[in-house]
Amino acid sequence: MIRNSTTRPTIIRFLEKIEVSETLFYNGVPCWIWHGSVTSAGYGELKITASRKNTVKSSPHRFAYIYFIGTIGVDLEVDHLCRNRLCANPLHLEAVSLQENRRRRNEAKTHCKNGHEFTEENTYAHLGRRSCRTCLRENQRRFHYRTQQI
């Protein structure tokens, strides 16, 4: 009889798809790289057996956090301190609020979405967010050009 992969314990299936990195580290501790299914957003995906007939999908980093550390509060997300979406090392994970997770992600960005570097001269704060002065000037030029054509 061939057993369905979801009938084996989730922790076994999780560990089979983890590789301890030899090159990626955070605070001297290696990343646990997920080599299973990956979503279009770049995060791992793991099927968790909820009951004999029911499975749910979760991310490997959330599973690792719950399994090795404990529950995640209702209003919290699991943040990758190493900034590696495929890392599931519980020592690299922290439960934080959505606002804190977004703040950390944005703080780690070095360039705007158009590739301009966030430098002191090229960055301004607007509504609590960093914005690119180069993009602002280009948008203003386009707007001015369009309004002059009418």
ABEGO torsion letter per residue (X at the ends): XBBBAAABBAAAAAAAABBBBAABBBGGBBBBBBABBBBAAGBBBBBBBABAABBBBBBAAAAAAAAAAEBBBAABBBBBAAGBAABABAAABBBBBAAAAAAAAAAABABBAAGBBBBAAABBBBGGBBBBAAAAAAAAAAAAAAAAAX
